Amino acid sequence: MKRIDTKEHQDLINVFERYKQFYDLYGNITVTEDDDKILRQRITELQGTYDYYQVLLFELSKCLRDYQSTISFLKTKMYSPVRKMKTIDKKNR
């Protein structure tokens, strides 16, 4: 038998309590077929919206990675000549 630590035990208790609250609120309610169709349609719409935002989030993270790599590339190309110029300037003073 696998042992669990106190945090996992507390998480299981919290999940059970939430499930119990959910059951107390909605356990005895029956859903008609029309309501079920409406709910499934809304869930499908939400899933489409969620997928759309996941794609946008992926594109945003890709753009951020590209931006970070471009910044680091420019820093390496730009800052070494600038440091060299500062050194030369200090020598000339």
Buried (B, 14 or more C-beta within 10 A) or exposed (E): EEEEEEEEEEEEEEEEEEEEEEEEEEEEEEEEEEEEEEEEEEEEEEEEEEEEEEEEEEEEEEEEEEEEEEEEEEEEEEEEEEEEEEEEEEEEE
